[in-house]
Amino acid sequence: MKLFQQLLLAPAALGLLAPIAAQAADVSSLSGASAASAYSAQQDTDAFRAWQSQNQVTSVAQFSDVQPTDWAYQALSNLVERYGCVAGYPNGTFKGKQAMTRFEAAALLNACLDRVTEVTDELRRLQKEFAKELAVLKGRVSGLEAKVGKLEATQFSTTTKLVGETTWVLGAQAFGGNNNGTNTSTGLGSTNRNSYAAGGTTLNYDLRLALNTSFTGKDLLFTRLRAGNFAGSGFNGSPYTLSRLDTAFGSTSGTTSLNNLVTIDRIYYRFPAGKELTFVVGPIMRNTEALAIDPSYYGDLKLLDAFTVHGAPGTYNKATGGGAGLIWRQNVKKGAPFFGASLSYVAQNANSADTTAAGGIMNNNSQSNVTAQFGYQAQQWKSTFAWRWGSCGTAAREGTQAAIAAAACPGAVTSSTQPSAGWGGNNVDVNNFAYNVAWTPKKNGTIVPSISAGWGYSAYNAGSLLAPTATSVGNSSTSGISNQLVVNNIAATQSWTVALQWKDAFIKGNSAGMAVGQPNFVTALRNGQTAQDGNYAWEWWYKFQVTDKISVSPALFYLSNPSSAGTVSGQSVSTGASVFGGLVMAQFKF
């Protein structure tokens, strides 16, 4: 017998020895002729099999003297339940501690081998009966192995996965109020200027191709390629930034359109350091992508960009550039409440070495953003507080035309836009604060939506830079913005948002949402005048999830006074324009 067969039979033999030994010793428990007869019968193989059949058990639990704590319990259980070749005594015992003779061991071992032979013969019969089918399956498996080998040899990367998404937008904007002056090229009056310049119906696209690379299974090298044709579209912030969509991509350089050009808009590396810390570093990263906790539950559909910054566009300004971040999340069981904190630095001009104009890291012209967040998240609610310090050249992400102006750098502002500024080579930096709270119901598909609220405040520090006097600024406007609201006169801005979202709205997989608020607007001026810069934004949408990868979403939005035309001393400079937009958005993921 081969060694491998000996090893296989050894456990079975050991498990068989105990019951037969017990059979011999059990004769003493019987009396007289019956004892001798029973024992003699067991010596004969055929008689033994008959005796065994009468006393065969189907579960080891049928033996009253066998306990799970016995050292051979598992072996005996396997022989009884898998092979059915172990018999007990008429009194329901196994007597595993009694000795056995060599004849008894041979008889019971033979019985178990007979069972194994029966199984083997059955397998051979089945193999012969389904020989053709097995040959076909073997051929198919061989073919699949060959194809897999060829695919692995020609695949792009064994560590990288491509994730794509394209968004198409069909829609238009309608304008009301005075539209910031006369269109001299057409001779049209001020009322129709925006309607003719940006009121046409457009069809635009945005394409994002993400390369997700992991070397350890826990890290991520994120590279994203992007293209679009939103340059010239009203949905890319023309004529007012507040009408910009989150998916809008495409710009111009001077008079040259950069539509349909593929560019890399994100590349960074994220990796863990222990169970609670994560580092993020890269030449093109975003401060809002290095947060410990997402402040909102709103966002199944990202429509207006103003409602993707959690009610605080000054703090969550989506600053993009070279930088690094550290994220801490409390290590708890999945679904349990946890605390989180994050800190990041992003220099928007990190790619340039010209420190005299706009370049470098951690200097006056780096356009530096230091963002910190601390928060707590439970199963149904979360609360976060965040702060961002921005050097000169940085700005709020969304707001009125005045409130999104970049904090002034030395020499960056001309006398025509900052009369009597007393420039003197000073920088303007900004401290931005945000507080958010959000709640979501336990179950989707109810009439109760998730609620996400956020508030933001920005305080401008102009140092010794003199504020323009009210008389020097006057009641005029430049490019539709009241001169009272020029950047070196801004002392503070505020913003807020309340957003509702219904998951599984009417149909499972679909969702609906509504958000209202005031994106960043000027609330205080350095020269003591009243800031006339109030505005409101509102959006509504419904997302039809056609398939897992395709969705179609009709949407509406309204903007009041996004222009910062303002008023001075009760005298109207320009009636604030309003914008009403309607669109259909189709999204494809692959």
C-alpha positions in Angstrom: 0.0 0.0 0.0 1.3 3.4 -0.9 2.2 5.9 1.8 -0.5 8.3 0.8 -3.1 5.6 1.1 -1.8 4.5 4.5 -2.1 8.1 5.7 -5.7 8.3 4.5 -6.7 5.0 6.1 -4.9 5.6 9.4 -7.6 8.0 10.9 -10.4 5.7 9.7 -8.7 2.7 11.2 -8.2 4.4 14.5 -11.8 5.4 14.6 -12.9 1.9 13.9 -10.8 0.1 16.5 -12.8 1.4 19.5 -16.3 0.1 18.6 -15.1 -3.4 17.8 -13.1 -3.7 21.0 -16.2 -2.6 22.8 -18.2 -5.4 21.1 -15.9 -8.1 22.6 -15.9 -6.6 26.1 -19.6 -6.2 26.0 -20.1 -9.9 26.1 -19.4 -9.7 29.8 -22.5 -7.5 30.1 -24.7 -10.2 28.5 -25.5 -13.5 30.2 -24.8 -17.2 29.5 -25.7 -18.6 26.1 -26.9 -15.3 24.7 -23.4 -13.8 25.4 -21.6 -16.6 23.7 -24.0 -16.6 20.8 -23.7 -12.9 20.2 -20.0 -13.0 20.4 -19.6 -16.0 18.1 -21.9 -14.4 15.6 -19.7 -11.4 15.4 -16.7 -13.5 14.5 -18.3 -14.5 11.3 -18.1 -11.7 8.7 -21.5 -12.2 7.1 -23.2 -12.6 10.6 -21.3 -9.6 11.8 -22.6 -7.4 8.9 -26.1 -8.5 9.8 -25.5 -7.7 13.4 -24.0 -4.3 12.5 -26.9 -3.5 10.2 -29.4 -4.0 13.1 -27.4 -1.7 15.4 -26.3 0.9 12.8 -26.5 4.5 13.9 -26.9 7.7 11.7 -25.6 10.2 14.2 -22.9 10.1 16.9 -25.5 11.7 19.2 -27.2 8.3 19.4 -24.4 6.9 21.6 -25.3 7.7 25.2 -21.7 7.3 26.4 -20.0 9.6 23.8 -19.5 13.3 24.6 -18.3 16.2 22.4 -15.4 16.6 24.9 -14.0 13.1 24.0 -10.7 13.3 22.1 -11.9 11.1 19.3 -15.4 12.6 19.0 -14.8 14.3 15.6 -13.3 11.2 14.1 -16.2 9.0 15.3 -18.7 11.6 14.0 -17.1 11.5 10.5 -17.2 7.7 10.3 -20.9 7.6 11.5 -22.3 10.4 9.4 -20.2 10.3 6.3 -19.6 6.6 5.8 -22.2 4.9 8.0 -20.0 2.0 8.9 -20.0 2.1 12.7 -22.5 0.2 14.8 -23.3 0.6 18.4 -24.7 -1.8 21.0 -28.4 -2.7 21.6 -28.3 -0.7 24.8 -27.3 2.5 22.8 -23.7 2.7 23.9 -20.4 2.7 22.0 -18.0 1.7 24.8 -15.1 3.5 23.2 -12.7 2.8 26.1 -12.8 -1.0 25.9 -10.2 -3.1 24.1 -10.7 -5.1 20.9 -9.3 -8.2 19.1 -7.4 -8.1 15.7 -10.3 -10.1 14.1 -12.8 -7.5 15.3 -10.7 -4.6 13.9 -10.3 -6.4 10.5 -14.0 -7.0 10.3 -15.1 -3.4 10.9 -12.3 -2.0 8.8 -13.4 -4.2 6.0 -17.0 -2.9 6.4 -15.8 0.7 6.0 -13.6 -0.1 3.0 -16.7 -1.7 1.4 -18.5 1.7 1.8 -15.5 3.6 0.3 -15.4 1.1 -2.6 -19.1 1.6 -3.2 -18.6 5.4 -3.4 -15.6 5.0 -5.7 -17.5 2.7 -8.1 -20.4 5.2 -8.2 -18.0 7.9 -9.1 -16.5 5.8 -11.9 -19.9 5.0 -13.2 -20.8 8.7 -13.3 -17.6 9.7 -15.0 -18.2 7.1 -17.7 -21.9 8.1 -18.1 -21.0 11.9 -18.5 -17.7 11.5 -20.2 -18.8 13.6 -23.2 -20.1 16.4 -21.1 -16.9 16.4 -18.9 -14.8 16.5 -22.0 -16.7 19.6 -23.3 -16.4 21.3 -19.9 -12.7 20.6 -19.8 -12.3 22.1 -23.3 -14.2 25.2 -22.3 -12.1 25.7 -19.2 -8.9 25.3 -21.2 -10.2 27.9 -23.6 -11.1 30.3 -20.8 -7.6 29.9 -19.3 -6.0 30.7 -22.6 -8.2 33.8 -23.1 -7.5 35.0 -19.5 -3.8 34.5 -20.1 -4.0 36.6 -23.3 -6.0 39.3 -21.6 -3.5 39.5 -18.7 -0.7 39.8 -21.2 -2.3 42.7 -23.1 -4.1 44.5 -20.3 -3.3 48.1 -19.5 -2.2 47.4 -15.9 -2.7 44.8 -13.2 -3.0 47.5 -10.6 -5.2 50.1 -12.3 -8.9 50.3 -12.9 -10.5 52.8 -15.3 -13.8 54.4 -14.1 -15.5 56.8 -16.5 -18.5 59.2 -16.4 -19.9 61.5 -19.0 -22.6 64.1 -18.5 -24.7 65.7 -21.1 -26.7 68.9 -20.5 -29.4 70.4 -22.7 -31.0 73.6 -21.5 -31.2 77.4 -21.4 -31.3 80.5 -19.2 -33.8 83.3 -19.1 -32.9 86.7 -17.6 -34.9 89.4 -15.8 -34.2 92.9 -14.5 -31.6 95.3 -15.8 -28.8 93.4 -17.3 -25.7 95.6 -16.6 -25.6 98.1 -19.3 -26.0 98.3 -23.1 -24.8 95.9 -25.6 -22.9 98.3 -27.9 -22.2 95.7 -30.5 -25.9 95.2 -31.3 -27.4 98.5 -30.0 -29.8 96.6 -27.8 -30.9 98.2 -24.6 -29.8 97.1 -21.2 -32.9 95.0 -20.5 -32.1 92.5 -23.3 -28.3 92.4 -23.1 -27.9 89.1 -21.2 -30.9 87.4 -23.0 -29.1 87.9 -26.3 -25.6 87.3 -25.1 -26.2 84.2 -23.0 -29.9 83.2 -23.4 -29.5 80.6 -26.2 -30.3 76.9 -25.8 -27.1 74.8 -25.6 -26.1 71.2 -25.6 -22.9 70.5 -23.7 -20.9 67.6 -22.3 -18.4 66.8 -19.6 -16.2 63.7 -19.6 -14.2 62.4 -16.6 -11.9 59.4 -16.9 -10.5 58.3 -13.5 -7.5 55.9 -13.3 -7.6 54.3 -9.8 -4.3 52.6 -9.0 -3.6 50.6 -5.9 -0.3 49.0 -5.0 -1.2 47.5 -1.7 -5.0 47.3 -1.8 -5.3 50.0 0.8 -3.6 53.0 -1.0 -4.9 55.0 -4.0 -3.0 56.8 -6.8 -5.8 58.9 -8.3 -5.3 60.3 -11.8 -8.2 62.0 -13.6 -8.5 63.1 -17.2 -11.2 65.5 -18.1 -12.6 67.2 -21.2 -15.7 69.3 -22.0 -17.2 72.0 -24.2 -18.8 74.3 -21.7 -16.7 77.3 -22.7 -19.3 79.9 -24.0 -22.2 78.1 -22.3 -24.4 79.9 -19.8 -24.1 76.9 -17.5 -20.3 77.6 -17.1 -21.0 80.9 -15.2 -21.9 83.2 -18.0 -22.7 86.0 -17.4 -22.9 85.3 -13.6 -20.7 82.7 -11.8 -23.7 81.5 -9.7 -25.2 79.8 -12.8 -22.2 77.5 -13.1 -22.9 73.8 -12.9 -20.7 71.4 -11.0 -20.2 69.3 -14.1 -19.3 72.3 -16.4 -15.8 72.0 -17.8 -14.2 74.0 -20.6 -12.7 77.5 -20.7 -11.1 80.0 -23.0 -7.6 81.5 -23.1 -8.0 85.0 -24.4 -10.1 84.6 -27.4 -9.1 80.9 -27.9 -11.6 78.2 -26.9 -10.2 75.3 -24.9 -13.2 73.2 -25.5 -12.8 69.5 -26.3 -9.2 69.4 -25.0 -8.3 66.5 -22.7 -6.4 67.6 -19.6 -5.3 66.1 -16.3 -7.3 67.9 -13.6 -6.4 65.7 -10.6 -3.4 63.6 -9.6 -2.6 62.7 -6.0 -1.6 59.7 -3.8 -3.6 58.7 -0.7 -2.2 56.1 1.7 -2.9 54.9 5.3 -0.6 55.2 8.2 -1.9 52.8 10.8 -5.6 52.2 11.4 -6.7 55.8 12.0 -4.4 58.1 9.9 -4.4 58.7 6.1 -2.0 61.0 4.2 -2.8 62.7 0.9 -0.2 64.4 -1.3 0.0 65.4 -4.9 0.7 68.1 -7.5 -3.0 68.5 -8.3 -5.2 67.9 -5.3 -8.2 69.7 -3.9 -8.7 70.7 -0.3 -12.3 69.5 -0.3 -11.1 66.0 -1.2 -9.0 65.8 1.9 -11.7 66.1 4.6 -12.4 63.7 7.5 -16.2 63.9 7.2 -18.5 64.9 4.3 -20.5 67.7 5.9 -23.8 66.9 3.9 -26.1 64.1 2.9 -27.2 66.1 -0.1 -25.7 65.4 -3.5 -27.3 62.4 -5.4 -27.3 64.9 -8.3 -24.8 67.7 -8.4 -26.5 70.5 -10.1 -25.4 74.1 -9.3 -21.9 74.3 -8.1 -23.0 76.7 -5.4 -24.8 73.9 -3.6 -21.9 71.5 -3.6 -19.9 73.6 -1.1 -22.1 72.9 1.9 -23.4 76.4 2.4 -19.8 77.7 3.0 -18.1 78.6 -0.3 -15.5 80.6 1.5 -14.3 77.6 3.6 -15.0 74.8 1.2 -13.7 76.7 -1.8 -12.4 73.7 -3.8 -8.9 75.2 -3.9 -6.9 73.1 -6.4 -3.1 72.8 -6.7 -0.1 71.2 -5.2 -0.3 70.2 -1.5 -0.6 67.7 1.2 -3.2 66.6 3.8 -3.6 64.5 6.9 -6.9 62.8 7.8 -7.7 61.2 11.2 -10.8 59.1 11.7 -11.5 57.3 15.0 -11.1 53.5 14.6 -14.5 52.0 15.5 -16.7 49.2 14.4 -18.4 49.7 11.1 -21.6 51.8 11.5 -20.6 53.1 15.0 -20.3 56.8 15.7 -16.8 58.3 15.3 -14.9 61.6 15.6 -12.8 62.8 12.7 -10.4 65.6 11.9 -8.3 66.8 9.0 -5.7 69.4 8.0 -4.5 70.2 4.5 -2.4 72.8 2.7 -2.9 73.6 -1.0 -0.9 76.1 -3.0 -2.8 77.0 -6.2 0.4 78.3 -7.8 2.6 75.4 -6.7 3.6 74.6 -10.3 5.2 78.0 -10.9 8.6 79.1 -9.7 7.9 82.9 -10.2 7.5 84.1 -6.6 7.3 87.8 -7.7 4.0 87.4 -9.4 2.1 84.1 -8.8 4.2 81.1 -7.9 5.9 79.0 -5.3 4.8 77.3 -2.1 4.2 79.0 1.2 5.0 82.5 0.1 3.0 85.7 -0.5 2.0 84.8 -4.1 1.4 81.0 -3.6 -2.4 81.4 -3.3 -2.1 79.3 -0.2 -5.1 77.6 1.5 -4.9 76.0 4.9 -8.0 74.0 5.7 -8.9 72.3 8.9 -12.0 70.4 9.9 -13.3 68.6 13.0 -16.5 66.7 13.3 -18.6 63.9 14.7 -20.7 61.4 12.7 -23.3 59.0 14.0 -25.6 56.6 12.1 -28.3 59.2 11.2 -26.6 62.6 11.8 -23.3 64.4 11.7 -21.9 67.8 12.7 -18.8 69.5 11.5 -16.8 72.7 12.0 -14.2 73.9 9.5 -11.8 76.8 9.0 -9.8 78.0 6.1 -7.1 80.6 5.9 -6.6 82.0 2.5 -3.7 84.2 1.4 -3.9 86.9 -1.2 -5.1 85.6 -4.5 -7.5 83.0 -3.0 -11.3 83.4 -3.3 -14.6 82.0 -2.3 -15.9 79.3 -4.6 -19.4 80.7 -5.4 -21.3 83.9 -4.6 -22.2 87.2 -6.0 -19.9 88.8 -8.5 -18.3 91.0 -5.7 -18.1 88.2 -3.0 -16.1 85.9 -5.2 -13.3 88.4 -5.9 -9.9 87.1 -4.9 -8.2 88.6 -1.9 -5.9 91.4 -3.2 -2.2 90.9 -3.7 0.4 93.7 -4.0 0.1 95.4 -7.4 -2.8 93.1 -8.5 -5.4 95.9 -8.3 -5.4 99.0 -10.5 -6.4 102.5 -9.5 -9.4 102.4 -11.7 -11.0 99.6 -9.6 -9.5 100.6 -6.3 -9.5 104.5 -6.2 -7.7 106.0 -3.3 -6.7 102.6 -2.1 -3.5 103.7 -0.4 -2.0 100.5 -1.7 1.4 100.6 -0.1 2.3 96.9 -0.9 -0.1 95.2 1.5 -1.7 91.8 1.2 -5.3 90.9 2.0 -5.8 87.5 3.6 -9.1 85.9 4.7 -10.2 83.7 7.6 -13.2 81.6 6.7 -15.4 79.6 9.0 -18.1 77.0 8.4 -20.6 75.0 10.6 -22.7 72.2 9.2 -25.3 69.8 10.6 -27.1 67.1 8.7 -29.6 64.4 9.4 -31.0 61.4 7.4 -33.9 59.1 8.1 -33.3 55.4 8.9 -35.2 54.2 5.8 -35.4 55.5 2.2 -38.6 55.9 0.3 -40.4 57.8 3.0 -42.0 61.3 2.8 -39.3 62.5 5.2 -36.1 63.7 3.4 -32.6 64.0 4.6 -31.8 67.6 5.8 -28.4 69.2 5.4 -27.8 72.8 6.6 -24.6 74.9 6.5 -23.5 78.4 7.3 -20.3 80.3 6.4 -18.6 83.5 7.4 -15.5 85.1 6.0 -13.5 87.9 7.7 -11.1 89.9 5.5 -7.8 91.2 7.0 -6.4 94.1 5.0 -3.7 95.1 7.5 -2.7 98.7 7.0 -4.3 99.0 3.5 -6.6 102.0 3.5 -10.2 101.6 2.6 -11.6 103.8 -0.2 -13.8 106.6 1.0 -17.5 106.6 0.1 -17.1 109.8 -1.9 -14.1 108.6 -3.8 -16.0 105.5 -4.9 -19.2 107.3 -5.7 -22.4 105.7 -6.9 -21.0 104.2 -10.1 -20.3 100.6 -11.0 -17.5 98.8 -12.8 -18.4 95.8 -14.9 -21.7 95.7 -13.3 -20.3 95.6 -9.7 -21.0 98.5 -7.4 -17.7 100.3 -6.7 -18.7 100.2 -3.0 -18.1 96.5 -3.2 -14.6 96.5 -4.6 -12.3 93.9 -3.0 -10.2 96.2 -0.9 -13.4 97.6 0.7 -14.9 94.2 1.7 -14.8 93.5 5.5 -16.9 90.4 5.7 -19.2 88.0 3.7 -21.7 85.4 4.8 -23.5 82.4 3.2 -26.0 79.7 4.1 -27.8 76.7 2.6 -30.6 74.3 3.5 -30.9 71.2 1.3 -33.5 68.4 1.2 -33.1 65.1 -0.5 -35.5 62.2 -0.9 -33.9 58.8 -1.8 -36.1 56.2 -3.5 -38.5 59.0 -4.4 -41.7 57.4 -5.8 -39.6 54.6 -7.4 -36.7 52.6 -5.8 -33.4 54.0 -7.1 -34.8 57.4 -8.1 -34.2 60.5 -6.0 -35.3 64.1 -5.7 -33.8 67.2 -4.2 -34.3 70.8 -3.4 -31.8 73.4 -2.0 -32.2 77.0 -1.1 -29.8 79.5 0.3 -27.6 82.6 -0.1 -24.2 81.9 -1.6 -21.4 84.2 -0.5 -22.5 87.8 -0.4 -20.9 90.9 1.1 -22.3 91.9 4.5 -19.9 94.5 5.8 -17.7 97.2 4.2 -14.5 98.7 5.5 -15.6 102.3 4.8 -18.7 102.0 6.9 -21.3 102.1 4.1 -24.1 99.6 3.9 -23.4 96.6 1.7 -26.2 96.1 -0.9 -25.4 92.6 -2.0 -28.2 90.3 -0.9 -29.1 87.3 -3.2 -30.9 84.0 -3.2 -30.4 80.8 -5.1 -32.8 77.9 -5.4 -32.7 74.5 -7.3 -35.1 71.6 -7.8 -34.4 68.3 -9.5 -35.6 64.7 -10.0 -33.3 61.9 -11.0 -34.6 59.0 -13.0 -32.3 56.0 -12.5 -32.9 54.3 -15.9 -30.3 51.6 -15.2 -27.5 51.1 -12.7 -25.2 53.1 -15.1 -27.6 55.6 -16.8 -29.7 58.4 -15.3 -31.8 61.2 -16.7 -32.6 64.3 -14.5 -34.8 67.3 -15.3 -33.9 70.3 -13.2 -34.7 74.0 -12.6 -32.9 76.8 -10.8 -33.5 80.4 -9.9 -31.0 83.2 -9.0 -31.9 86.6 -7.6 -29.5 89.5 -7.9 -26.3 87.6 -8.6 -24.7 90.7 -10.2 -23.7 92.8 -7.1 -25.0 95.9 -8.9 -25.9 97.3 -5.5 -27.3 100.7 -4.3 -25.7 103.6 -2.5 -27.6 105.9 -0.2 -30.9 104.8 -1.5 -30.0 105.6 -5.1 -30.3 102.7 -7.5 -27.2 102.1 -9.6 -28.7 99.2 -11.5 -31.6 96.9 -10.9 -30.2 93.5 -9.9 -30.6 91.0 -12.7 -32.3 87.6 -12.0 -31.8 84.3 -13.8 -34.1 81.4 -14.3 -32.6 78.2 -15.8 -34.1 74.9 -17.0 -32.2 71.8 -18.2 -32.2 68.1 -18.7 -29.1 66.2 -17.5 -28.1 62.7 -18.7 -25.3 60.8 -17.0 -23.6 57.7 -18.2 -21.1 55.7 -16.0 -18.8 53.0 -17.3 
